[in-house]
Amino acid sequence: MDITEKYEYWLDIAQYDIDTAQAMLKSGRWLYVVFMCQQAMEKLLKGLYVLYIDDNVPKTHNIRMIAEKLEDLLPEEFQDEHYDLFDDLTVHYLSGRYADYKQKLSESVNKQVATLFFKRTKEVFEWLLTMKQSES
């Protein structure tokens, strides 16, 4: 599998996750909207990591950390609001994996919150799709 195919692998599963987030939004599964947004963003950034750095993708769910490794390599810079989203998604993802926090998160993620997370994620996701470098 070449680098482009590896990127496409990450892109395919990232796209599946963003589509799942949208399906969860339509079905009213608010907490899972945020969870799938985090997964989509993580996987798309890991795909870009493969393109720009190497295929030894970091085994982390910390989206900011992955983005910071790409910071000086992408054609355009990340903005503060991108990092804010990455941090928000990571906190919700990690907290949502633990039963004690899952109940608290479920109470704090309502339709409005989930919709905003999805909108923000979709915007950054679409922007990141434009960051694929052309093949040399």
KETIPA-484387 format. One record per atom (N, C-alpha, C, CB): atom name; x, y, z. Coordinates in steps of 0.02 Angstrom, whole numbers, always signed. Atoms other than C-alpha are relative to their C-alpha. Glycine has a CB too. Example, Ala and Ser with C-alpha at 12.3 -4.5 7.8 and 13.67 -1.06 7.14 Angstrom:
BEGIN
{kedren "N",{+45,-59,+0}}
{kedren "CA",{+615,-225,+390}}
{kedren "C",{+45,+60,+0}}
{kedren "CB",{-50,+1,+62}}
{kedren "N",{-42,-59,-3}}
{kedren "CA",{+684,-53,+357}}
{kedren "C",{-39,+55,+37}}
{kedren "CB",{+20,+23,-71}}
// end
This chain:
BEGIN
{kedren "N",{+43,-59,+0}}
{kedren "CA",{+0,+0,+0}}
{kedren "C",{+45,+62,+0}}
{kedren "CB",{-49,+0,+62}}
{kedren "N",{-40,-61,+2}}
{kedren "CA",{+75,+168,-51}}
{kedren "C",{-30,+53,+46}}
{kedren "CB",{+6,+26,-73}}
{kedren "N",{+20,-54,-46}}
{kedren "CA",{+58,+332,+45}}
{kedren "C",{-71,+25,-17}}
{kedren "CB",{+50,+58,-4}}
{kedren "N",{+66,-24,+20}}
{kedren "CA",{-93,+389,-56}}
{kedren "C",{-54,-49,+21}}
{kedren "CB",{-3,+12,-75}}
{kedren "N",{+49,+51,-20}}
{kedren "CA",{-184,+226,-23}}
{kedren "C",{-9,+0,+76}}
{kedren "CB",{+22,-70,-24}}
{kedren "N",{+6,-4,-73}}
{kedren "CA",{-145,+241,+163}}
{kedren "C",{-41,+61,+21}}
{kedren "CB",{+70,+2,+32}}
{kedren "N",{+41,-59,-13}}
{kedren "CA",{-214,+417,+163}}
{kedren "C",{-73,-14,-15}}
{kedren "CB",{+25,+60,-42}}
{kedren "N",{+68,+15,+20}}
{kedren "CA",{-369,+357,+71}}
{kedren "C",{-34,-46,+51}}
{kedren "CB",{-1,-33,-69}}
{kedren "N",{+27,+44,-53}}
{kedren "CA",{-392,+221,+204}}
{kedren "C",{-25,+43,+58}}
{kedren "CB",{+54,-50,+24}}
{kedren "N",{+19,-43,-57}}
{kedren "CA",{-393,+352,+343}}
{kedren "C",{-59,+45,-20}}
{kedren "CB",{+60,+43,+23}}
{kedren "N",{+54,-43,+23}}
{kedren "CA",{-504,+467,+239}}
{kedren "C",{-67,-37,-3}}
{kedren "CB",{+17,+28,-69}}
{kedren "N",{+61,+39,+4}}
{kedren "CA",{-631,+329,+207}}
{kedren "C",{-32,-10,+69}}
{kedren "CB",{+14,-68,-32}}
{kedren "N",{+30,+12,-66}}
{kedren "CA",{-653,+289,+391}}
{kedren "C",{-18,+66,+35}}
{kedren "CB",{+49,-40,+45}}
{kedren "N",{+18,-66,-26}}
{kedren "CA",{-652,+475,+437}}
{kedren "C",{-67,+22,-29}}
{kedren "CB",{+55,+52,-15}}
{kedren "N",{+63,-19,+33}}
{kedren "CA",{-791,+505,+310}}
{kedren "C",{-58,-41,+28}}
{kedren "CB",{+5,-10,-76}}
{kedren "N",{+51,+44,-30}}
{kedren "CA",{-888,+357,+380}}
{kedren "C",{-20,+27,+68}}
{kedren "CB",{+25,-73,+6}}
{kedren "N",{+14,-26,-68}}
{kedren "CA",{-873,+432,+555}}
{kedren "C",{-38,+66,-2}}
{kedren "CB",{+65,+9,+38}}
{kedren "N",{+36,-64,+4}}
{kedren "CA",{-930,+607,+502}}
{kedren "C",{-72,-13,-23}}
{kedren "CB",{+36,+50,-47}}
{kedren "N",{+68,+19,+22}}
{kedren "CA",{-1078,+527,+412}}
{kedren "C",{-39,-31,+58}}
{kedren "CB",{+4,-50,-59}}
{kedren "N",{+32,+29,-59}}
{kedren "CA",{-1115,+428,+571}}
{kedren "C",{-20,+54,+50}}
{kedren "CB",{+46,-51,+34}}
{kedren "N",{+16,-57,-44}}
{kedren "CA",{-1108,+589,+673}}
{kedren "C",{-64,+34,-24}}
{kedren "CB",{+58,+50,+3}}
{kedren "N",{+60,-31,+28}}
{kedren "CA",{-1238,+662,+556}}
{kedren "C",{-62,-44,+13}}
{kedren "CB",{+9,+13,-75}}
{kedren "N",{+55,+46,-13}}
{kedren "CA",{-1347,+507,+574}}
{kedren "C",{-20,+2,+74}}
{kedren "CB",{+19,-72,-20}}
{kedren "N",{+14,-5,-72}}
{kedren "CA",{-1333,+519,+764}}
{kedren "C",{-36,+65,+16}}
{kedren "CB",{+65,-6,+42}}
{kedren "N",{+34,-65,-9}}
{kedren "CA",{-1385,+702,+754}}
{kedren "C",{-73,-6,-20}}
{kedren "CB",{+35,+55,-42}}
{kedren "N",{+69,+8,+23}}
{kedren "CA",{-1540,+655,+655}}
{kedren "C",{-41,-44,+47}}
{kedren "CB",{+0,-31,-70}}
{kedren "N",{+37,+46,-44}}
{kedren "CA",{-1584,+516,+778}}
{kedren "C",{-3,+23,+73}}
{kedren "CB",{+31,-68,-4}}
{kedren "N",{+4,-27,-68}}
{kedren "CA",{-1558,+622,+934}}
{kedren "C",{+48,-32,+49}}
{kedren "CB",{-68,-7,+26}}
{kedren "N",{-50,+30,-44}}
{kedren "CA",{-1408,+528,+1003}}
{kedren "C",{+57,+51,+11}}
{kedren "CB",{+29,-67,-30}}
{kedren "N",{-42,-60,-6}}
{kedren "CA",{-1322,+689,+1060}}
{kedren "C",{+72,-16,+20}}
{kedren "CB",{-30,+47,+49}}
{kedren "N",{-68,+16,-22}}
{kedren "CA",{-1173,+617,+1153}}
{kedren "C",{+40,-35,-54}}
{kedren "CB",{-3,-45,+63}}
{kedren "N",{-35,+36,+54}}
{kedren "CA",{-1131,+504,+1007}}
{kedren "C",{+17,+44,-59}}
{kedren "CB",{-42,-59,-22}}
{kedren "N",{-18,-49,+52}}
{kedren "CA",{-1132,+652,+888}}
{kedren "C",{+71,+25,+15}}
{kedren "CB",{-51,+59,-2}}
{kedren "N",{-65,-28,-19}}
{kedren "CA",{-985,+725,+983}}
{kedren "C",{+54,-54,-4}}
{kedren "CB",{-3,+30,+72}}
{kedren "N",{-48,+56,+2}}
{kedren "CA",{-899,+556,+1001}}
{kedren "C",{+22,-13,-72}}
{kedren "CB",{-31,-63,+31}}
{kedren "N",{-17,+14,+69}}
{kedren "CA",{-908,+525,+813}}
{kedren "C",{+34,+59,-34}}
{kedren "CB",{-63,-19,-39}}
{kedren "N",{-37,-59,+26}}
{kedren "CA",{-852,+703,+773}}
{kedren "C",{+74,-5,+19}}
{kedren "CB",{-31,+65,+27}}
{kedren "N",{-70,+8,-21}}
{kedren "CA",{-696,+670,+876}}
{kedren "C",{+35,-54,-41}}
{kedren "CB",{+3,-18,+75}}
{kedren "N",{-29,+55,+38}}
{kedren "CA",{-666,+506,+787}}
{kedren "C",{+15,+21,-72}}
{kedren "CB",{-47,-61,+0}}
{kedren "N",{-10,-23,+69}}
{kedren "CA",{-687,+586,+615}}
{kedren "C",{+60,+46,-5}}
{kedren "CB",{-63,+36,-26}}
{kedren "N",{-55,-48,+1}}
{kedren "CA",{-567,+727,+655}}
{kedren "C",{+67,-35,+13}}
{kedren "CB",{-12,+55,+51}}
{kedren "N",{-61,+37,-16}}
{kedren "CA",{-438,+611,+732}}
{kedren "C",{+24,-40,-61}}
{kedren "CB",{-12,-48,+59}}
{kedren "N",{-19,+43,+56}}
{kedren "CA",{-439,+494,+582}}
{kedren "C",{+21,+41,-61}}
{kedren "CB",{-57,-46,-20}}
{kedren "N",{-21,-42,+56}}
{kedren "CA",{-430,+633,+452}}
{kedren "C",{+69,+29,+12}}
{kedren "CB",{-52,+56,-13}}
{kedren "N",{-67,-27,-17}}
{kedren "CA",{-282,+711,+542}}
{kedren "C",{+53,-55,-4}}
{kedren "CB",{-1,+31,+69}}
{kedren "N",{-48,+56,+7}}
{kedren "CA",{-198,+540,+551}}
{kedren "C",{+14,-15,-73}}
{kedren "CB",{-27,-63,+35}}
{kedren "N",{-12,+8,+72}}
{kedren "CA",{-222,+525,+363}}
{kedren "C",{+48,+53,-26}}
{kedren "CB",{-66,+4,-37}}
{kedren "N",{-46,-53,+20}}
{kedren "CA",{-138,+693,+339}}
{kedren "C",{+70,-12,+28}}
{kedren "CB",{-26,+68,+22}}
{kedren "N",{-64,+18,-30}}
{kedren "CA",{+0,+635,+456}}
{kedren "C",{+37,-48,-45}}
{kedren "CB",{-11,-31,+71}}
{kedren "N",{-30,+49,+46}}
{kedren "CA",{+31,+488,+339}}
{kedren "C",{+28,+36,-62}}
{kedren "CB",{-52,-53,-21}}
{kedren "N",{-21,-35,+60}}
{kedren "CA",{+42,+606,+189}}
{kedren "C",{+61,+44,+12}}
{kedren "CB",{-56,+42,-26}}
{kedren "N",{-51,-51,-11}}
{kedren "CA",{+154,+737,+267}}
{kedren "C",{+60,-22,+41}}
{kedren "CB",{-31,+58,+34}}
{kedren "N",{-55,+20,-45}}
{kedren "CA",{+261,+643,+393}}
{kedren "C",{+22,-71,-15}}
{kedren "CB",{-21,+7,+74}}
{kedren "N",{-14,+70,+15}}
{kedren "CA",{+259,+454,+385}}
{kedren "C",{-58,-43,+22}}
{kedren "CB",{+66,-24,+33}}
{kedren "N",{+57,+43,-17}}
{kedren "CA",{+148,+304,+412}}
{kedren "C",{+5,-30,+70}}
{kedren "CB",{-6,-56,-51}}
{kedren "N",{-4,+20,-70}}
{kedren "CA",{+201,+279,+592}}
{kedren "C",{-44,+48,+41}}
{kedren "CB",{+75,+1,+26}}
{kedren "N",{+49,-46,-29}}
{kedren "CA",{+43,+366,+652}}
{kedren "C",{+0,-4,+76}}
{kedren "CB",{-71,-16,-27}}
{kedren "N",{+1,+1,-73}}
{kedren "CA",{+41,+418,+836}}
{kedren "C",{-62,-37,+26}}
{kedren "CB",{+1,+71,+28}}
{kedren "N",{+56,+37,-31}}
{kedren "CA",{-66,+304,+943}}
{kedren "C",{-27,+43,+58}}
{kedren "CB",{+24,-71,+26}}
{kedren "N",{+29,-47,-48}}
{kedren "CA",{-159,+444,+1029}}
{kedren "C",{-69,+22,-25}}
{kedren "CB",{+46,+61,+10}}
{kedren "N",{+65,-29,+17}}
{kedren "CA",{-334,+516,+1035}}
{kedren "C",{+2,+76,+8}}
{kedren "CB",{-55,-30,+44}}
{kedren "N",{-8,-72,-10}}
{kedren "CA",{-265,+691,+1071}}
{kedren "C",{+7,+33,-69}}
{kedren "CB",{+62,+15,+45}}
{kedren "N",{+2,-29,+67}}
{kedren "CA",{-313,+783,+912}}
{kedren "C",{+49,+58,-5}}
{kedren "CB",{-70,+23,-17}}
{kedren "N",{-47,-57,+1}}
{kedren "CA",{-213,+939,+957}}
{kedren "C",{+72,-24,-11}}
{kedren "CB",{-4,+41,+66}}
{kedren "N",{-69,+25,+6}}
{kedren "CA",{-54,+837,+973}}
{kedren "C",{+15,-21,-72}}
{kedren "CB",{+10,-60,+48}}
{kedren "N",{-10,+19,+70}}
{kedren "CA",{-76,+764,+799}}
{kedren "C",{+5,+62,-44}}
{kedren "CB",{-58,-47,-24}}
{kedren "N",{+0,-62,+39}}
{kedren "CA",{-116,+935,+727}}
{kedren "C",{+65,+39,+9}}
{kedren "CB",{-60,+45,+20}}
{kedren "N",{-62,-38,-12}}
{kedren "CA",{+36,+1015,+809}}
{kedren "C",{+59,-30,-38}}
{kedren "CB",{+15,+2,+75}}
{kedren "N",{-53,+32,+39}}
{kedren "CA",{+148,+888,+722}}
{kedren "C",{-4,+20,-74}}
{kedren "CB",{-4,-77,+7}}
{kedren "N",{+10,-20,+69}}
{kedren "CA",{+74,+945,+556}}
{kedren "C",{+5,+76,-10}}
{kedren "CB",{-68,-23,-23}}
{kedren "N",{+7,-72,-1}}
{kedren "CA",{+76,+1129,+601}}
{kedren "C",{+40,+37,-54}}
{kedren "CB",{+22,+25,+66}}
{kedren "N",{-43,-37,+47}}
{kedren "CA",{+221,+1188,+492}}
{kedren "C",{+4,-33,-68}}
{kedren "CB",{+69,+7,+29}}
{kedren "N",{-5,+38,+63}}
{kedren "CA",{+192,+1063,+351}}
{kedren "C",{-58,+12,-47}}
{kedren "CB",{+5,-73,+16}}
{kedren "N",{+60,-9,+41}}
{kedren "CA",{+17,+1102,+289}}
{kedren "C",{+5,+65,-40}}
{kedren "CB",{-64,+0,+43}}
{kedren "N",{-1,-61,+41}}
{kedren "CA",{-10,+1232,+151}}
{kedren "C",{-30,+61,+35}}
{kedren "CB",{-37,-12,-65}}
{kedren "N",{+30,-54,-39}}
{kedren "CA",{-116,+1335,+272}}
{kedren "C",{+7,-15,+74}}
{kedren "CB",{-75,+10,-19}}
{kedren "N",{-8,+9,-71}}
{kedren "CA",{-99,+1363,+458}}
{kedren "C",{-66,-15,+35}}
{kedren "CB",{+31,+63,+30}}
{kedren "N",{+58,+9,-45}}
{kedren "CA",{-217,+1302,+593}}
{kedren "C",{-14,+66,+34}}
{kedren "CB",{+13,-57,+52}}
{kedren "N",{+21,-60,-36}}
{kedren "CA",{-315,+1441,+675}}
{kedren "C",{-15,-19,+72}}
{kedren "CB",{-63,+32,-34}}
{kedren "N",{+15,+12,-71}}
{kedren "CA",{-348,+1460,+861}}
{kedren "C",{-66,-38,+8}}
{kedren "CB",{-3,+66,+39}}
{kedren "N",{+65,+34,-7}}
{kedren "CA",{-529,+1405,+835}}
{kedren "C",{+5,-73,-19}}
{kedren "CB",{-52,+35,-43}}
{kedren "N",{-11,+71,+16}}
{kedren "CA",{-466,+1243,+757}}
{kedren "C",{+25,-36,+63}}
{kedren "CB",{+51,-9,-58}}
{kedren "N",{-27,+31,-60}}
{kedren "CA",{-364,+1205,+912}}
{kedren "C",{-52,-2,+56}}
{kedren "CB",{+62,+38,+24}}
{kedren "N",{+53,+1,-50}}
{kedren "CA",{-511,+1253,+1022}}
{kedren "C",{-47,-59,-12}}
{kedren "CB",{-41,+66,-2}}
{kedren "N",{+42,+56,+16}}
{kedren "CA",{-618,+1126,+931}}
{kedren "C",{+35,-66,+16}}
{kedren "CB",{-20,+1,-75}}
{kedren "N",{-37,+62,-14}}
{kedren "CA",{-483,+992,+942}}
{kedren "C",{+1,-14,+75}}
{kedren "CB",{+72,+6,-26}}
{kedren "N",{-1,+10,-73}}
{kedren "CA",{-469,+1020,+1130}}
{kedren "C",{-69,-20,+26}}
{kedren "CB",{+23,+65,+35}}
{kedren "N",{+68,+16,-22}}
{kedren "CA",{-658,+1018,+1155}}
{kedren "C",{-19,-72,-18}}
{kedren "CB",{-51,+49,-31}}
{kedren "N",{+16,+68,+21}}
{kedren "CA",{-678,+858,+1055}}
{kedren "C",{+38,-52,+41}}
{kedren "CB",{+15,-9,-74}}
{kedren "N",{-41,+47,-37}}
{kedren "CA",{-535,+772,+1145}}
{kedren "C",{-26,-8,+72}}
{kedren "CB",{+73,+23,+2}}
{kedren "N",{+26,+4,-68}}
{kedren "CA",{-604,+815,+1317}}
{kedren "C",{-64,-41,+2}}
{kedren "CB",{-13,+71,+28}}
{kedren "N",{+62,+38,+2}}
{kedren "CA",{-776,+749,+1271}}
{kedren "C",{+11,-73,-16}}
{kedren "CB",{-48,+31,-51}}
{kedren "N",{-14,+70,+19}}
{kedren "CA",{-704,+593,+1192}}
{kedren "C",{+28,-39,+59}}
{kedren "CB",{+50,-2,-59}}
{kedren "N",{-32,+36,-55}}
{kedren "CA",{-592,+546,+1338}}
{kedren "C",{-47,-7,+59}}
{kedren "CB",{+64,+37,+22}}
{kedren "N",{+47,+4,-55}}
{kedren "CA",{-724,+588,+1468}}
{kedren "C",{-56,-50,-14}}
{kedren "CB",{-29,+69,+15}}
{kedren "N",{+54,+44,+19}}
{kedren "CA",{-855,+492,+1372}}
{kedren "C",{+17,-74,+3}}
{kedren "CB",{-23,+17,-68}}
{kedren "N",{-21,+70,-2}}
{kedren "CA",{-754,+333,+1382}}
{kedren "C",{-3,-30,+70}}
{kedren "CB",{+70,-7,-27}}
{kedren "N",{+2,+23,-69}}
{kedren "CA",{-770,+323,+1570}}
{kedren "C",{-70,+7,+28}}
{kedren "CB",{+51,+38,+43}}
{kedren "N",{+70,+3,-23}}
{kedren "CA",{-935,+274,+1650}}
{kedren "C",{-18,+58,+47}}
{kedren "CB",{-13,-66,+35}}
{kedren "N",{+15,-53,-47}}
{kedren "CA",{-923,+403,+1790}}
{kedren "C",{-15,+66,-36}}
{kedren "CB",{+58,+10,+48}}
{kedren "N",{+7,-63,+36}}
{kedren "CA",{-908,+545,+1665}}
{kedren "C",{-54,-3,-53}}
{kedren "CB",{+65,+20,-31}}
{kedren "N",{+48,+8,+55}}
{kedren "CA",{-1025,+475,+1533}}
{kedren "C",{-68,+28,+19}}
{kedren "CB",{-6,-74,-19}}
{kedren "N",{+65,-26,-22}}
{kedren "CA",{-1180,+515,+1635}}
{kedren "C",{+1,+76,+2}}
{kedren "CB",{-18,-28,+69}}
{kedren "N",{-6,-73,-4}}
{kedren "CA",{-1120,+693,+1669}}
{kedren "C",{+1,+31,-70}}
{kedren "CB",{+62,+21,+39}}
{kedren "N",{-3,-25,+69}}
{kedren "CA",{-1079,+718,+1485}}
{kedren "C",{-68,-5,-34}}
{kedren "CB",{+52,-39,-41}}
{kedren "N",{+66,+9,+31}}
{kedren "CA",{-1247,+649,+1431}}
{kedren "C",{-47,+56,+20}}
{kedren "CB",{-29,-68,+20}}
{kedren "N",{+42,-54,-24}}
{kedren "CA",{-1330,+781,+1537}}
{kedren "C",{+20,+68,-29}}
{kedren "CB",{+3,+3,+76}}
{kedren "N",{-24,-65,+24}}
{kedren "CA",{-1223,+922,+1466}}
{kedren "C",{-3,+6,-76}}
{kedren "CB",{+70,+13,+23}}
{kedren "N",{+3,-2,+73}}
{kedren "CA",{-1235,+874,+1281}}
{kedren "C",{-73,-8,-22}}
{kedren "CB",{+45,-55,-32}}
{kedren "N",{+69,+0,+24}}
{kedren "CA",{-1406,+922,+1217}}
{kedren "C",{+0,+12,-76}}
{kedren "CB",{-42,+55,+36}}
{kedren "N",{+6,-9,+72}}
{kedren "CA",{-1470,+953,+1040}}
{kedren "C",{+41,+60,-24}}
{kedren "CB",{-73,+9,-20}}
{kedren "N",{-35,-61,+19}}
{kedren "CA",{-1399,+1129,+1033}}
{kedren "C",{+76,-11,+1}}
{kedren "CB",{-19,+59,+46}}
{kedren "N",{-72,+13,-6}}
{kedren "CA",{-1226,+1074,+1093}}
{kedren "C",{+24,-48,-54}}
{kedren "CB",{+16,-28,+70}}
{kedren "N",{-19,+50,+51}}
{kedren "CA",{-1221,+923,+978}}
{kedren "C",{+0,+31,-70}}
{kedren "CB",{-48,-60,+2}}
{kedren "N",{+5,-33,+65}}
{kedren "CA",{-1276,+1028,+829}}
{kedren "C",{+59,+46,-12}}
{kedren "CB",{-66,+39,-6}}
{kedren "N",{-57,-45,+6}}
{kedren "CA",{-1141,+1156,+863}}
{kedren "C",{+65,-39,-10}}
{kedren "CB",{+6,+44,+63}}
{kedren "N",{-60,+41,+10}}
{kedren "CA",{-1007,+1022,+880}}
{kedren "C",{+2,-27,-71}}
{kedren "CB",{+1,-58,+51}}
{kedren "N",{+2,+28,+68}}
{kedren "CA",{-1063,+943,+717}}
{kedren "C",{+17,+54,-51}}
{kedren "CB",{-68,-31,-15}}
{kedren "N",{-11,-55,+47}}
{kedren "CA",{-1065,+1110,+626}}
{kedren "C",{+74,+20,-1}}
{kedren "CB",{-43,+61,+18}}
{kedren "N",{-71,-19,-5}}
{kedren "CA",{-891,+1158,+689}}
{kedren "C",{+45,-54,-29}}
{kedren "CB",{+19,+13,+74}}
{kedren "N",{-40,+56,+25}}
{kedren "CA",{-821,+986,+651}}
{kedren "C",{-4,-4,-76}}
{kedren "CB",{-21,-66,+31}}
{kedren "N",{+10,+6,+72}}
{kedren "CA",{-895,+981,+476}}
{kedren "C",{+39,+55,-37}}
{kedren "CB",{-75,+5,-17}}
{kedren "N",{-37,-55,+31}}
{kedren "CA",{-819,+1152,+435}}
{kedren "C",{+75,-14,-2}}
{kedren "CB",{-14,+66,+37}}
{kedren "N",{-72,+14,-3}}
{kedren "CA",{-645,+1103,+493}}
{kedren "C",{+17,-62,-42}}
{kedren "CB",{+22,-10,+74}}
{kedren "N",{-10,+61,+39}}
{kedren "CA",{-662,+931,+413}}
{kedren "C",{+6,+18,-74}}
{kedren "CB",{-59,-49,+11}}
{kedren "N",{-1,-21,+70}}
{kedren "CA",{-702,+1011,+244}}
{kedren "C",{+64,+38,-16}}
{kedren "CB",{-62,+42,-16}}
{kedren "N",{-62,-38,+10}}
{kedren "CA",{-555,+1130,+263}}
{kedren "C",{+60,-47,-3}}
{kedren "CB",{+9,+53,+57}}
{kedren "N",{-56,+48,-1}}
{kedren "CA",{-437,+987,+307}}
{kedren "C",{+3,-42,-64}}
{kedren "CB",{-6,-45,+60}}
{kedren "N",{+1,+37,+63}}
{kedren "CA",{-491,+895,+150}}
{kedren "C",{+40,+37,-54}}
{kedren "CB",{-72,-12,-24}}
{kedren "N",{-37,-40,+49}}
{kedren "CA",{-411,+1038,+51}}
{kedren "C",{+75,+0,+13}}
{kedren "CB",{-26,+72,-1}}
{kedren "N",{-71,-1,-19}}
{kedren "CA",{-244,+1010,+138}}
{kedren "C",{+39,-59,-30}}
{kedren "CB",{+6,-1,+75}}
{kedren "N",{-36,+56,+30}}
{kedren "CA",{-202,+851,+42}}
{kedren "C",{+50,+28,-50}}
{kedren "CB",{-50,-51,-35}}
{kedren "N",{-53,-25,+45}}
{kedren "CA",{-36,+886,-42}}
{kedren "C",{-4,-35,-67}}
{kedren "CB",{+69,-11,+32}}
{kedren "N",{-2,+32,+66}}
{kedren "CA",{-20,+855,-226}}
{kedren "C",{+60,-46,-4}}
{kedren "CB",{+2,+53,-57}}
{kedren "N",{-54,+49,+6}}
{kedren "CA",{+86,+707,-274}}
{kedren "C",{+57,+29,-41}}
{kedren "CB",{-26,-66,-32}}
{kedren "N",{-59,-26,+35}}
{kedren "CA",{+263,+747,-329}}
{kedren "C",{+19,-45,-57}}
{kedren "CB",{+58,+6,+48}}
// end
